[in-house]
Amino acid sequence: MEADHRVNDWLQRHQVLLYLLAILVGAAAGWFVPGSGSLANPAVTPLLALLLYATFLGIPLRHLGRALRDWSFLGTVLALDFVLVPVVVLGLVHLFGIEGPLLTGALLVLLAPCVDYVIVFTGLAGGAAEKLLAAAPVLMLLQIPVLPLLLWLFLGPEAAASLHWGTFAWALLTLILVPLALAAATQWVTAQRTTARRATAPARLPCAWEGFVAAAMVPLMVLVLATVVASQIAGVGARVSELAPLVPLYAAFALVMTAVGWGVGRLALGPARERRAVLFTGVTRNSLVVLPLALALPGGSGLAPLAVVTQTLVELPVMVALVWAVPRLVPLRGAQRPGDGAEKLQVSSET
């Protein structure tokens, strides 16, 4: 038991370094090992669903209703993602002169707020992950009418009409609802066993399972990062010269939205955990969900989906960096040192 505790402490202390190594290993495997990308690609969705199950299991789900009724937080998130982000994106794509299929792919991914691993990274940085979880279905459902409207405004009616929205429903089911239901069932069984105070080995099993899943958070994130990068790096590398103009665009978006999210949170919200969550939702985009939309777009260049994938590859190192940086940008009152919230995923029941 003590050895397990030491291992977990080591993983938590070195998690940012481990995530960066996972990205590098995934990139090397996807680039140098033939066929690794095609093998890794089908594993992305189930691994991400498993990671989200582990994340949801660490959140007191009985408080989700209260989190959803926090109109100040929800209104701030919606204004940031559906009002300020489009303004920033429109300015940046014109500034960097992005056109054609690259513009379509860039708009598709940058205008869609993330609803999956943003919750994980927010929790790792000590943010209000339970409130982002409560807001996730709202963000997902609003993207369905808002995204085609924005594409119609930016690109014209043909681009909006070419999107296939069944993928959003499927992503909502597989990445949010199923892991959420399984986590809720696990918490309910654990609560029933705890209330009954049964000391038998089968009764202790749910609690032991929750402890095991919590300890597996860092290894799971390492596996997800390596798998996502390995599955996509070869396709991007094969056309890197065409995709290169997107890298400064995506980096600039992350930098600008970090500043905007910090400012909006400071103006509109009080608690530091909520401000951290707002910053993350402004920066993180819905690349894994909109990728099937990009793949279904008409046209034979294939650049639009690769533009989405490029955003993922730029965003993942940014997310790892923000796990370290956000607790320092938005310190908790009375924290012993900046970054304490990033040491491990511990989402309290306080709102």
Beta strands, then each sheet from edge to edge (+ up, - down):
end
